[in-house]
Amino acid sequence: MKSSRWFLSRQVGKFGWLMLVIAMVALSGCGAAIPGATGPTAVPTEAPTSEPPTSEPPTVEPTPEPARGLGSLTDAQQAVIQIEAQGTFVSPDEGMLFNLAGRGSGFIIDESGIAVTNNHVVTGAALLKVFVNGESRPRNARVLGVSECSDLAVIDIEGEGFPYLDWYDGDLQVGLDVFAAGYPLGDPEFTLTRGIISKARTDGETSWASVDNVLEHDATINQGNSGGPLLSESGLAIGVNYAGRSDTNQYFAISRDEALPLIEKMRNGEDVTSIGINGEAFSNGFDSGIWVWSVKSGSPADNAGVKPGDIITKLERLVLATDGTMTDYCDILRSRNPSDTLAIEVFRSDTQQVLEGQINGRELEETFSFARDENIPGVQDGGSATYDGYEQITDANELLIVEVPTSWSDVSSGTWNFAGRELERSVGMTAAPNIDAFINTWDSPGVFIGASQQLAQEMNVTDLLDQNAFSQSCTYEGRDDYSDGLYTGFFDTWTNCGGTDTVLIVVGFEPEDGSFLGLVQVQVVTEADLEALDRILDTFIVVGEL
């Protein structure tokens, strides 16, 4: 009979899915074939100025009449630009692509050369070349600010006195005539297509953005139209084109109502809902993440050590892109300030490393894995070294979340019973193929996780581990430091439990503010349980107030 203590654990999954990423990642936006570069630009012309007055002396030098936005659909071409983005990107199917150039579109919104385009057109590019109104020589431009989640960017084109577009201020209603302007397919010739708004607000979740306010229309757009304007019949900007489905004749533009507040921030040098990547979400129903095509130099992602070709698997311990979109990633960014510290985990495919660190904090470093640790004593060869799948479970009060093997379907939760007493302000949860066998024998795997505010007032992590010793049944291998980006503490390793090959890992942890103490105990019976241990330790989180 083993001691009937509670057990708990956590683990990092394996990444045998890179080839799937290679097969799946493909841009369905209306920009170039890679998210780092797209479409053409417009040529600037001199803004009109007033003639000097002819009144009798003394004369007063007139103030030049301010430039006005173009007032017709015919003239709108003068303010629509083609953008060529050049840089080095990492493709999931072709690897490193050096000095690659892709084209997209944009449009000027201020005579000083301020222009709007898509984030996926410009982020991560080494340089931008902008073609304005048929000019044969491109102009340089610099990025002022971007929004990864709203797929918007504001750039500043070299020069002054450009014609520009004003914004439409009427109601955006179904049936409104609209025109998509830009330079599709890298063609230097300006293109204008006609349609109507078919939905005034539709789902904006894609594999490269999570836009809250999207217009659906049927004015045809193609690759290279990304970042170009959707216009009214008077040549006023209604939205920013960013995606399309030619097979269903559905095309999408970021609505004026979402774009305008963000543009004001970006033109003042602020990045919005961004960490500095040009990314693409994917999911195969089991593994998921965000493929990083390029990284903006000096950005929070760059400072953390994220590189092109990385796959961001978790942000703030949440598994990303499980539905193949950027929704969860963007919801996290929208709920934080730009300077907040965020825990991040990436898989680096070229070295097969799992790295963890922090945005606005610690740089990425390789994570510890029990499944890869050669110092962990051997366990039984259970046939398969992996489980068929994992599922997320939570306690009855939704205070604790963790992923466990789907076969660990016997789950129980409640308050934490510690050393014969039920702790106040606590939670405890057990999962196993069979809880009774897990608690009373050494032949069945399983996990217990507990967290308590009361214990934090009574002891520290070391005391907690000392009171959860298994010296009568197991051989003690020692105590090591524990850190996972959210919690720190120590873990004890126990082997030869009950005279078997079973290994018991006991983790004591606490958050940075020390508001509670927690315990994870995982019973490892087969090699597959080592992977499960990693997954448990990688996903458990206390989300509620104890």
C-alpha positions in Angstrom: 0.0 0.0 0.0 1.4 3.5 -0.9 0.9 6.6 1.2 -2.4 8.2 0.1 -1.1 11.6 -0.6 -2.4 13.9 -3.3 -0.3 13.9 -6.5 0.2 16.5 -9.3 2.3 17.3 -12.5 2.7 19.1 -15.9 4.5 18.6 -19.3 5.6 20.0 -22.6 4.3 18.2 -25.7 6.6 16.9 -28.4 6.8 18.7 -31.7 6.7 16.0 -34.3 4.4 18.2 -36.4 6.8 20.4 -38.2 6.2 18.7 -41.5 2.5 19.3 -41.1 3.2 23.0 -40.7 5.1 22.9 -43.9 2.1 21.4 -45.6 -0.4 23.7 -44.1 1.0 27.2 -43.8 -0.2 29.1 -46.9 -1.3 32.8 -47.0 -4.9 33.3 -47.9 -4.7 37.1 -47.7 -4.6 39.4 -50.7 -1.0 40.3 -50.4 2.2 38.7 -51.8 2.8 35.0 -51.3 4.7 35.7 -48.1 3.4 37.8 -45.3 6.5 40.0 -45.3 5.9 41.8 -48.6 3.1 43.0 -50.9 1.8 45.5 -53.5 2.3 48.7 -55.4 2.2 52.4 -54.4 1.0 55.7 -55.9 2.9 58.6 -57.2 2.8 62.0 -55.4 1.9 65.3 -57.0 2.2 68.8 -55.8 -0.6 70.0 -53.5 -2.4 73.1 -54.9 -1.5 76.4 -53.4 -3.3 79.7 -53.7 -2.2 82.6 -56.0 -0.8 85.7 -54.4 -3.4 88.4 -53.7 -3.6 91.5 -56.0 -4.9 94.0 -53.5 -3.4 97.5 -53.1 -0.2 97.8 -50.9 0.5 97.2 -48.2 0.1 93.6 -49.2 -0.1 90.7 -46.8 1.6 87.4 -47.9 -1.3 84.9 -48.0 -1.2 81.7 -46.1 -1.0 78.8 -48.6 -4.2 77.0 -48.9 -3.9 73.6 -47.2 -3.9 70.6 -49.5 -7.2 68.8 -49.7 -8.0 65.1 -50.2 -8.8 63.9 -53.7 -12.5 64.3 -54.3 -13.3 61.8 -57.0 -12.9 58.2 -57.9 -11.1 59.1 -61.1 -8.4 61.0 -59.1 -8.0 58.4 -56.4 -5.3 56.6 -58.4 -2.9 59.5 -57.5 -3.0 58.5 -53.8 -2.9 54.7 -54.2 0.6 53.3 -53.9 2.4 50.1 -54.7 4.8 48.9 -52.0 7.7 46.6 -52.6 9.0 45.0 -49.4 12.5 43.4 -49.6 14.0 41.3 -46.9 14.9 37.9 -45.6 12.1 35.6 -44.5 11.8 32.0 -43.3 9.2 29.9 -45.1 7.9 26.6 -43.6 8.2 24.9 -46.9 11.2 26.6 -48.5 13.3 27.6 -45.5 15.4 30.8 -45.6 14.5 33.1 -48.4 17.2 35.7 -48.9 16.6 39.2 -50.4 13.1 38.3 -51.3 10.8 41.0 -52.7 7.0 41.0 -52.6 4.5 43.6 -53.5 1.3 45.0 -52.0 -0.7 48.2 -52.0 -1.4 51.1 -49.8 -2.8 54.7 -49.9 -1.7 58.1 -48.8 -3.8 59.9 -46.1 -1.8 63.0 -45.6 0.1 65.4 -47.9 3.3 64.8 -45.9 3.4 61.2 -47.2 1.8 59.3 -44.4 0.3 56.2 -45.8 -1.7 53.1 -44.7 -1.1 49.5 -45.6 -1.2 46.1 -44.0 1.1 44.8 -41.3 1.8 41.6 -43.3 3.0 43.8 -46.2 5.8 45.5 -44.3 6.8 44.0 -41.0 10.2 42.3 -41.0 11.2 43.8 -44.3 14.7 45.3 -44.5 13.6 48.1 -46.8 10.5 49.5 -48.5 10.2 50.9 -52.0 7.1 52.9 -52.8 5.9 53.7 -56.3 3.6 56.7 -56.4 1.2 57.5 -59.3 3.2 55.9 -62.1 6.6 57.2 -61.1 9.4 55.1 -62.6 11.8 55.6 -59.6 10.6 54.3 -56.2 10.7 56.4 -53.1 12.0 55.1 -49.7 9.6 54.8 -46.8 9.9 53.9 -43.2 7.4 52.2 -40.9 6.0 54.4 -38.1 3.8 51.8 -36.4 2.0 48.6 -36.9 -0.8 46.4 -35.5 -0.3 42.7 -35.9 -3.7 41.8 -34.8 -5.6 44.4 -36.9 -3.2 43.8 -39.8 -2.5 47.6 -40.2 0.6 49.6 -40.7 1.4 53.3 -41.1 4.4 54.3 -43.2 6.1 57.6 -44.0 7.0 58.1 -47.7 10.0 60.2 -48.5 8.9 63.6 -49.9 6.1 66.2 -49.4 3.1 67.6 -51.1 1.3 64.3 -52.0 -2.3 64.0 -53.1 -4.2 62.0 -50.5 -7.5 60.3 -49.7 -10.0 61.5 -47.2 -12.2 59.1 -45.2 -15.8 58.4 -45.9 -18.0 59.7 -43.1 -21.4 58.2 -44.0 -23.0 55.0 -42.8 -21.4 51.8 -43.9 -24.5 50.0 -45.0 -25.2 46.8 -46.9 -25.6 47.6 -50.6 -23.3 50.6 -50.6 -21.4 50.8 -53.9 -17.6 50.2 -53.3 -14.5 50.1 -55.4 -11.3 48.1 -54.6 -8.2 50.0 -55.7 -4.6 48.8 -55.9 -1.9 46.9 -57.7 -2.8 43.2 -57.7 -0.4 40.5 -58.7 2.6 42.8 -58.7 1.3 44.6 -61.9 2.5 48.2 -62.1 -0.8 49.2 -63.7 -3.4 50.6 -61.4 -6.5 48.4 -61.0 -10.1 49.4 -59.9 -12.9 46.8 -59.4 -16.5 47.4 -58.4 -18.9 45.8 -56.0 -21.1 46.4 -53.0 -20.9 45.9 -49.3 -22.5 42.5 -48.7 -22.0 42.5 -44.9 -21.5 45.6 -42.8 -19.7 43.6 -40.1 -18.4 40.1 -40.4 -15.9 37.7 -38.8 -12.3 38.9 -39.1 -10.5 35.9 -37.7 -7.8 34.6 -40.1 -4.5 32.8 -39.8 -2.5 36.1 -39.8 -4.8 38.6 -38.0 -7.8 39.0 -35.7 -9.7 42.0 -36.9 -12.8 43.1 -34.8 -14.6 45.2 -37.4 -14.5 43.8 -41.0 -16.5 44.7 -44.1 -17.4 42.0 -46.6 -17.8 43.0 -50.2 -17.7 41.6 -53.7 -15.3 44.0 -55.4 -12.6 41.5 -56.7 -9.2 41.7 -55.1 -6.1 39.4 -55.6 -2.7 39.0 -54.1 -1.0 42.4 -54.2 -4.2 44.2 -53.3 -3.3 43.9 -49.6 -3.3 47.3 -47.9 -5.1 49.1 -50.7 -8.2 51.1 -50.1 -11.8 50.2 -50.4 -13.4 53.4 -51.8 -16.8 55.0 -52.1 -18.1 56.2 -55.4 -16.8 59.6 -54.4 -13.2 58.3 -54.0 -13.3 58.3 -50.2 -11.7 55.6 -48.1 -14.1 53.2 -46.5 -11.7 50.5 -45.4 -8.4 48.7 -46.0 -8.4 45.5 -48.0 -6.6 42.6 -46.5 -8.2 39.2 -47.4 -10.3 37.4 -49.9 -11.8 34.1 -51.1 -12.0 34.1 -54.9 -13.8 30.7 -54.9 -16.8 32.2 -53.1 -16.4 35.7 -54.3 -16.0 37.0 -50.8 -13.5 39.8 -50.1 -12.8 41.6 -46.9 -11.6 45.0 -45.7 -10.7 46.4 -42.3 -13.4 48.9 -41.6 -12.8 52.6 -41.3 -14.3 52.4 -37.8 -11.5 50.0 -36.6 -8.7 51.6 -38.6 -9.0 55.3 -37.7 -8.3 55.1 -34.0 -5.4 52.7 -34.6 -3.9 54.8 -37.4 -3.7 57.9 -35.1 -1.6 55.8 -32.6 0.6 54.2 -35.3 1.4 57.5 -37.1 2.7 58.8 -33.7 5.2 55.8 -33.6 3.1 53.5 -31.4 2.8 49.7 -32.2 -0.6 48.4 -31.2 -1.4 44.8 -30.2 2.0 43.7 -31.5 5.2 42.1 -30.3 7.0 42.6 -33.6 6.4 39.5 -35.7 5.0 38.7 -39.1 3.2 35.5 -38.2 0.9 32.8 -39.5 -1.3 30.5 -37.3 -1.8 26.8 -38.0 -3.4 23.9 -36.3 -3.9 20.2 -37.1 -6.3 19.5 -34.4 -3.6 18.2 -32.1 -0.7 20.6 -32.2 -0.8 24.3 -33.1 1.2 27.5 -33.1 2.2 30.6 -34.9 4.9 30.4 -37.6 7.2 33.4 -37.5 8.1 34.5 -41.0 10.1 37.6 -39.9 10.8 39.6 -36.8 11.0 43.4 -36.5 14.5 44.5 -35.3 14.4 46.0 -31.8 10.9 44.8 -31.1 9.8 43.0 -27.9 9.9 39.7 -29.8 13.4 40.5 -31.1 14.6 41.5 -27.6 13.3 38.2 -26.2 15.2 36.2 -28.8 12.4 35.2 -31.1 13.8 34.4 -34.6 12.3 33.9 -38.0 11.4 30.2 -38.4 10.4 29.9 -34.7 6.9 28.6 -33.9 5.3 30.4 -31.0 3.4 27.7 -29.1 2.2 29.4 -26.0 1.7 32.9 -24.7 1.0 33.4 -21.0 0.9 29.6 -20.8 -2.1 29.5 -23.2 -1.7 27.1 -26.1 -2.1 29.3 -29.3 -3.9 28.8 -32.6 -5.8 25.7 -31.6 -8.5 26.8 -34.1 -6.0 27.8 -36.7 -6.5 31.5 -36.2 -4.7 34.4 -34.3 -7.7 34.9 -32.0 -6.3 33.7 -28.7 -2.9 35.4 -29.4 -4.6 38.7 -30.1 -7.0 38.5 -27.2 -4.0 38.2 -24.9 -2.3 41.2 -26.4 -5.5 43.2 -26.3 -5.9 42.5 -22.6 -2.3 43.7 -21.7 -0.4 46.9 -21.9 2.5 47.1 -24.4 5.1 47.1 -21.6 3.6 44.2 -19.6 5.7 41.1 -19.2 4.3 38.0 -21.0 5.5 34.4 -20.7 6.3 33.0 -24.1 7.3 29.5 -25.4 8.6 28.7 -28.8 9.7 25.6 -30.7 12.9 26.2 -32.8 12.7 23.8 -35.7 16.3 24.0 -36.9 17.6 22.9 -33.5 14.6 20.9 -32.3 14.6 23.0 -29.1 11.7 24.1 -26.9 12.5 27.6 -25.5 10.8 29.6 -22.9 11.2 33.2 -21.8 9.3 36.5 -21.5 8.3 39.3 -23.7 9.6 42.4 -22.0 11.5 40.2 -19.6 13.8 37.2 -19.6 15.4 36.1 -22.9 14.4 32.7 -24.4 16.3 29.7 -23.1 15.9 26.0 -23.5 13.3 24.5 -21.2 13.9 21.5 -19.0 12.2 18.3 -20.2 11.8 15.2 -18.1 11.3 13.2 -21.3 14.7 14.3 -22.6 16.6 14.2 -19.3 19.1 11.4 -19.4 19.5 11.6 -15.6 15.9 10.4 -15.0 16.1 6.7 -14.1 14.6 4.3 -16.6 10.9 3.4 -16.3 9.0 0.6 -17.8 8.8 0.2 -21.5 5.0 0.5 -21.9 5.0 0.0 -25.7 4.2 3.4 -26.9 6.4 6.3 -25.8 3.6 8.8 -26.2 -0.1 9.1 -25.5 -2.7 9.3 -28.3 -4.0 12.7 -27.2 -4.4 15.3 -24.4 -7.4 17.2 -23.2 -7.8 20.2 -20.9 -9.5 19.7 -17.6 -10.5 22.0 -14.8 -11.9 21.7 -11.3 -15.6 22.3 -10.4 -15.0 25.9 -9.5 -12.7 26.6 -12.6 -9.8 27.7 -10.4 -7.2 25.3 -11.9 -6.5 24.3 -15.5 -4.2 21.6 -16.8 -3.8 19.3 -19.8 -3.6 15.5 -19.2 -3.7 12.4 -21.4 -7.3 11.7 -22.7 -7.1 8.2 -21.1 -6.7 9.9 -17.7 -10.5 10.3 -17.7 -11.1 9.6 -13.9 -11.1 13.1 -12.5 -11.9 14.4 -9.0 -11.7 17.9 -7.6 -12.5 19.9 -4.4 -10.7 21.5 -1.6 -7.2 20.3 -0.9 -7.0 17.7 1.9 -3.4 18.2 3.3 -2.0 16.2 6.1 -5.5 15.1 7.3 -7.1 18.6 7.2 -9.1 20.4 4.6 -7.4 23.7 3.7 -9.3 26.9 3.5 -9.0 29.0 0.3 -7.6 26.0 -1.6 -8.2 23.8 -4.6 -7.2 20.2 -5.3 -7.6 18.1 -8.4 -6.6 14.5 -9.3 -6.6 12.8 -12.7 -5.7 9.3 -13.6 -6.9 6.3 -15.6 -8.1 5.0 -12.3 -7.8 7.3 -9.2 -8.1 4.5 -6.7 -5.2 2.6 -8.3 -3.2 5.8 -8.6 -3.6 6.6 -4.9 -3.2 3.1 -3.5 -0.6 1.4 -5.8 2.6 2.2 -7.7 1.4 0.6 -10.9 -0.9 3.3 -12.2 0.1 6.8 -13.5 -1.7 9.9 -12.5 -1.4 13.5 -11.2 -2.5 15.6 -8.3 -2.4 19.4 -8.2 -3.2 21.5 -5.2 -2.9 25.2 -4.4 -3.6 27.0 -1.1 -3.5 30.5 0.3 -3.6 29.2 3.8 -0.4 27.2 3.4 1.4 30.3 2.1 0.9 31.8 5.6 2.1 28.7 7.4 5.2 27.5 5.5 7.5 28.0 2.4 8.1 25.8 -0.6 10.9 23.9 1.0 8.7 23.1 4.1 5.9 21.9 1.8 8.2 19.4 0.0 9.7 18.2 3.3 6.2 17.4 4.5 5.5 15.4 1.2 8.4 12.9 1.5 8.1 9.3 0.4 11.3 7.9 2.0 9.4 4.8 3.3 8.4 3.7 -0.2 10.9 5.3 -2.6 14.6 6.1 -3.0 15.3 9.9 -2.8 17.4 11.2 -5.7 17.6 14.9 -4.7 16.0 18.3 -5.0 16.4 20.7 -7.9 15.2 24.2 -8.8 11.9 24.7 -10.6 10.9 27.6 -12.9 8.3 27.7 -15.7 7.8 31.3 -16.4 4.8 31.7 -14.0 5.9 29.8 -10.9 9.2 29.1 -9.2 10.2 26.6 -6.5 11.8 23.2 -6.3 11.1 19.6 -7.3 12.0 16.3 -5.6 12.7 13.1 -7.6 11.8 9.7 -6.0 12.7 6.4 -7.7 12.1 2.6 -7.2 8.8 3.4 -5.6 7.3 0.3 -4.0 10.1 -1.8 -5.4 9.1 -1.0 -9.0 10.5 1.1 -11.8 8.0 3.8 -11.0 9.3 7.4 -10.6 7.5 10.0 -8.5 8.1 13.7 -9.2 6.9 16.2 -6.6 7.0 19.9 -7.4 6.5 22.7 -4.8 5.8 26.1 -6.4 4.6 29.6 -5.7 3.8 32.7 -7.9 6.0 35.8 -7.8 3.8 37.5 -5.3 3.9 34.5 -2.9 0.1 34.7 -2.6 -0.3 30.9 -2.4 1.7 27.6 -2.3 1.1 24.8 -4.7 2.1 21.2 -5.1 2.2 18.9 -8.2 2.7 15.2 -7.9 3.0 13.0 -10.9 3.5 9.2 -10.9 5.6 8.0 -13.9 5.1 4.3 -14.7 6.0 4.2 -18.4 8.0 6.3 -20.9 4.8 7.8 -22.1 4.2 9.2 -18.6 7.4 11.2 -18.9 5.9 13.1 -21.9 2.7 13.5 -19.9 4.8 14.9 -17.0 6.2 17.5 -19.3 2.8 18.4 -20.7 1.3 18.8 -17.2 4.1 21.0 -16.0 3.8 23.1 -19.1 0.1 23.7 -18.9 -1.1 23.8 -15.3 -2.2 27.2 -14.1 -4.1 28.6 -11.2 -6.6 31.0 -12.9 -9.1 31.8 -10.2 -9.0 33.5 -6.8 -8.5 31.0 -4.1 
